[in-house]
Amino acid sequence: MAVSSPLELSAQARTDAARARKARALNFSAWQETRLAMERSGLRMSPRGPRPRWKSLLFHWATQAFGVCVRWLGLQARGVSNARAIGLSTVELAWPNLPPAFSGYRILQLSDTHFEALPALALDARRLLDGLEVDLIVLTGDFRTLTHGPFERDVEPLGPLLAAVKSRDGVLAVLGNHDPASIVAALEALNITVLTNDSITLERGRERIVVTGLDDVHHFYTESARQALIRGTGEFKIALVHSPEVADFAAEAGYALYLSGHTHGGQVCLPGGHPIITHLTRHRFAAAGLWQFGQMTGYTSRGLGVSLPPVRFNCRGEAALITLRRQSGGETPSGA
């Protein structure tokens, strides 16, 4: 995803690009085989090990009961209104090692869109973001509303939404725990580059940053995800991961920024935005907003969409506009 035109590339650069494409194709093929095997077997794996199926079933029935209570108490309309009241959060972060050409680089992060759960939200989001100009859009997973079945009504609204935003370096995405391997083709049909335990380089002249995207680590973790973080090489690296559950792995591998979602910020929170449920097996401190792990800064999006029931309380949905800055001498690093 370099900025230069193919006509401007040297013969060596074209050869390197061809090798990179071949390596990505081989990596995708290996990932797809493993992912499909996990989906067929029903095995769900986090960095802590296998995830018991009974926990998912218990949560399913709990959300069903919660939905009934919301309707019985007459809170459904208010909860839906809250869910549609999305906002644009702006964050500026600075590092001393950010390449100067990337100072001012603007990243729009959208996460957990789940449009089938609340179809009107797609138009709300388009109105919110219409005309926005950024350098890169990143989608940090969970497109599908349910964890099974079709996903067309979740993916189709992405086209008009992304068309409303001008992005110089296009759109990158990773998958979430709701997303099957088969959704990759549908996303790529919208000119979205899906990273599955792989890295890509962004260029401004001779300066570069590296973006590594992992497959979901909440239900589909494999050691290949950790190895992908280790393979990512560069002076400044960004990790895109659906969940913050491997923040320690990324920090150990020298990443400067970690962008995630998954938690919805709790979706239904106590007053003050304190999550009742985070759906995290590790690093629960990183359930929403800015956080720090060692020298690495992280941001966990509260998500654009909602899971069922489609309501929010004390937790506003968001798109996040993150601006990267080069830290000058004497300044305190942002997010520290």
C-alpha positions in Angstrom: 0.0 0.0 0.0 2.8 2.4 -1.0 1.9 5.9 -2.2 4.2 5.8 -5.2 2.7 4.9 -8.6 3.8 1.6 -10.1 5.4 3.4 -13.0 7.6 5.2 -10.6 8.9 2.0 -9.0 12.4 0.7 -9.8 12.8 -2.8 -11.1 14.0 -3.9 -7.7 11.0 -2.3 -6.0 8.7 -4.1 -8.5 10.4 -7.4 -7.7 10.1 -6.8 -4.0 6.4 -6.0 -4.4 5.8 -9.2 -6.4 7.6 -11.2 -3.7 5.5 -9.5 -1.0 2.3 -10.3 -2.8 3.3 -14.0 -3.2 4.2 -14.2 0.5 0.9 -12.7 1.5 -1.0 -15.1 -0.7 0.8 -18.1 0.9 0.2 -16.7 4.3 -3.5 -16.2 3.6 -3.8 -19.8 2.3 -2.3 -21.2 5.4 -4.4 -19.0 7.7 -7.6 -19.9 5.8 -7.0 -23.6 6.2 -6.5 -23.3 9.9 -9.4 -20.9 10.5 -11.9 -23.1 8.5 -10.8 -26.1 10.5 -11.5 -24.3 13.8 -14.9 -23.1 12.5 -15.9 -26.6 11.5 -14.7 -28.2 14.7 -16.4 -25.6 17.0 -13.1 -25.1 18.8 -12.8 -21.6 20.3 -9.4 -20.6 21.5 -8.1 -17.5 23.4 -4.5 -16.8 24.5 -5.5 -18.4 27.8 -6.5 -21.7 26.1 -9.8 -23.3 24.9 -13.0 -21.3 25.7 -15.8 -23.5 27.2 -19.0 -23.5 25.0 -21.2 -23.2 28.1 -20.0 -19.7 28.7 -21.2 -18.5 25.3 -24.6 -20.3 25.8 -25.0 -18.7 29.2 -24.3 -15.3 27.9 -26.7 -15.8 25.0 -29.6 -16.7 27.4 -28.6 -13.8 29.7 -28.8 -11.3 26.9 -32.2 -12.7 25.8 -33.4 -12.2 29.4 -32.0 -8.7 29.5 -33.7 -7.8 26.3 -37.1 -8.9 27.7 -36.4 -6.8 30.8 -35.6 -3.7 28.8 -38.8 -4.0 26.8 -40.9 -4.8 30.0 -39.5 -1.7 31.8 -40.2 0.5 28.8 -36.5 1.3 28.2 -36.2 -0.1 24.6 -36.8 3.2 22.8 -34.4 5.1 25.0 -31.7 2.4 24.6 -32.1 2.4 20.8 -31.9 6.2 20.8 -28.7 6.1 22.8 -27.3 3.5 20.4 -27.9 5.8 17.5 -26.3 8.8 19.2 -22.9 8.0 17.9 -20.0 10.5 18.1 -16.6 11.2 16.6 -13.9 10.9 19.2 -10.7 12.8 18.4 -7.3 11.6 19.8 -3.8 13.0 19.3 -0.8 10.8 20.1 2.9 11.6 19.9 6.1 9.5 19.7 9.8 10.5 19.3 10.4 7.8 16.8 7.5 8.5 14.4 8.9 9.2 11.0 8.6 13.0 10.3 6.7 12.4 7.1 3.9 10.8 9.1 3.5 13.6 11.7 -0.1 14.6 11.3 -1.2 11.2 9.8 -4.9 10.7 10.4 -6.4 7.3 11.1 -10.2 6.7 11.2 -11.0 3.7 13.3 -14.3 2.0 13.0 -15.1 -1.1 15.0 -17.9 -3.6 15.7 -20.3 -2.2 13.1 -22.9 -5.0 13.4 -25.3 -3.2 11.1 -27.9 -5.8 10.9 -28.6 -5.4 14.6 -29.6 -1.7 14.1 -29.9 -0.9 10.3 -30.6 2.8 10.8 -27.1 3.1 12.3 -25.5 2.8 8.9 -27.1 6.0 7.7 -26.4 7.7 11.0 -22.7 6.8 10.6 -22.6 8.1 7.1 -24.0 11.4 8.1 -21.5 11.7 10.9 -18.5 11.0 8.7 -19.6 12.4 5.3 -16.8 14.5 3.8 -14.2 13.5 6.3 -10.6 13.3 4.8 -8.1 11.0 6.4 -4.9 9.1 5.5 -6.1 5.7 6.5 -9.3 3.9 7.6 -9.0 0.8 9.8 -11.8 -1.5 10.6 -11.1 -3.6 13.7 -13.5 -6.4 13.3 -16.9 -7.8 14.2 -18.9 -7.0 11.0 -21.5 -9.7 11.5 -24.1 -9.3 14.1 -24.5 -13.0 15.0 -21.8 -15.6 15.4 -23.5 -17.8 12.7 -25.5 -17.4 9.5 -25.3 -14.9 6.6 -23.5 -11.6 6.8 -24.7 -9.8 3.7 -26.9 -7.3 5.6 -23.9 -6.5 7.8 -21.4 -6.0 5.0 -23.5 -4.2 2.3 -23.9 -0.9 4.2 -20.1 -0.6 4.5 -19.8 0.4 0.9 -21.8 3.7 1.0 -20.3 4.5 4.4 -16.7 4.1 3.3 -17.4 6.0 0.1 -18.4 9.0 2.2 -14.9 9.3 3.6 -11.8 10.2 1.5 -8.9 8.0 2.5 -5.5 8.5 0.9 -4.1 5.1 1.8 -7.4 3.1 1.5 -9.0 0.8 4.0 -7.4 -2.0 6.2 -9.4 -4.5 8.2 -9.1 -7.4 10.6 -11.7 -10.0 11.6 -13.5 -10.3 14.9 -14.9 -13.3 16.8 -18.2 -12.9 15.0 -16.7 -13.0 11.5 -16.2 -16.2 9.5 -13.3 -16.7 7.1 -15.8 -16.5 4.2 -16.4 -12.8 4.9 -12.9 -11.9 3.6 -14.0 -12.1 0.0 -17.0 -9.9 0.6 -14.9 -7.3 2.3 -12.2 -7.4 -0.4 -15.0 -6.8 -3.0 -15.4 -3.4 -1.3 -11.7 -2.6 -1.9 -10.9 -3.4 1.8 -7.5 -5.0 2.4 -8.0 -7.7 5.1 -4.9 -8.5 7.2 -4.9 -12.1 8.6 -1.8 -12.4 10.7 0.1 -10.3 8.2 1.8 -6.9 7.8 1.7 -4.1 5.3 4.0 -1.1 4.8 2.8 2.5 4.4 5.1 4.9 2.7 5.7 8.6 2.5 8.7 9.2 0.3 11.5 7.1 1.8 9.9 6.9 5.2 7.8 4.0 6.3 5.5 2.7 9.0 4.4 -0.9 9.4 0.8 -2.0 10.2 0.3 -5.6 11.4 -3.2 -7.1 11.5 -4.1 -10.2 13.4 -7.0 -12.6 13.1 -9.4 -12.5 16.0 -7.6 -13.6 19.2 -10.7 -13.9 21.4 -12.1 -17.1 19.7 -9.6 -17.9 17.0 -6.2 -17.4 18.6 -3.3 -19.4 17.2 0.4 -19.1 17.7 0.6 -17.7 14.2 -0.9 -14.4 15.6 2.0 -14.0 18.0 4.5 -14.9 15.3 3.0 -12.3 13.0 3.7 -9.6 15.6 7.2 -10.8 15.9 7.7 -10.8 12.1 6.6 -7.2 11.7 9.8 -5.2 11.4 10.2 -1.4 11.3 11.1 1.5 13.4 7.4 2.4 14.0 4.8 -0.3 14.1 1.0 -0.3 14.6 -1.0 -3.4 15.6 -4.6 -3.9 14.5 -6.3 -6.5 16.6 -10.0 -7.0 17.3 -9.4 -7.5 21.0 -6.8 -6.0 23.4 -6.1 -9.5 24.8 -2.6 -9.8 23.2 -1.4 -6.3 24.2 1.5 -7.7 26.1 2.7 -9.7 23.0 2.6 -6.6 20.9 4.4 -4.5 23.5 7.1 -7.1 23.7 7.5 -7.0 19.9 8.1 -3.3 20.0 4.8 -1.9 18.7 4.1 1.8 19.3 0.3 1.8 18.9 -2.4 -0.9 19.3 -5.9 -0.4 18.0 -8.7 -2.7 19.0 -12.4 -2.9 19.7 -14.5 -6.0 20.7 -15.8 -4.7 24.1 -18.3 -2.1 22.8 -17.0 -0.2 25.9 -19.4 -2.4 27.8 -22.4 -1.2 25.8 -24.5 -1.3 29.0 -22.5 0.5 31.7 -22.9 1.8 35.2 -23.0 5.6 35.5 -19.7 7.1 34.6 -19.2 4.6 31.8 -17.9 1.7 33.9 -18.4 -1.6 32.0 -20.4 -4.4 33.6 -19.2 -6.9 31.1 -16.0 -6.6 29.0 -15.8 -10.0 27.3 -12.0 -10.0 27.9 -10.0 -13.0 29.1 -6.9 -10.8 29.6 -6.1 -7.1 30.1 -9.5 -6.0 31.3 -8.0 -2.6 32.1 -8.0 -1.9 28.4 -11.8 -2.2 28.0 -12.3 1.2 26.5 -10.5 4.3 25.4 -6.8 5.1 25.8 -4.5 2.9 27.8 -0.8 2.2 28.2 1.2 -1.1 28.3 4.9 -0.4 28.9 6.0 1.8 26.1 3.0 1.0 23.9 -0.1 3.1 23.7 -3.4 1.5 23.0 -6.9 2.6 22.1 -10.0 0.4 22.5 -12.9 1.7 20.5 -16.4 1.6 22.2 -17.6 0.5 18.7 -19.9 2.0 16.2 -22.6 -0.6 16.4 -24.3 -2.8 19.0 -24.9 -6.5 19.7 -28.4 -7.7 20.6 -30.4 -6.3 22.2 -29.6 -3.1 20.2 -29.4 -0.7 23.1 -26.8 1.4 24.9 -26.8 2.8 28.4 -24.1 5.1 29.8 -21.8 4.2 26.9 -21.8 6.2 23.6 -20.9 4.5 20.4 -18.1 6.0 18.4 -15.9 6.4 15.4 -12.3 7.4 16.5 -10.1 9.9 14.6 -6.6 9.3 15.7 -3.8 11.7 14.7 -0.2 10.7 14.9 2.4 13.3 15.8 6.2 13.3 16.1 7.1 14.2 19.6 9.6 17.1 19.9 12.3 17.2 22.5 11.2 17.7 26.1 7.5 16.7 25.5 5.8 14.0 27.5 4.7 11.1 25.2 1.0 11.1 24.6 -0.9 8.4 26.3 1.8 7.9 29.0 
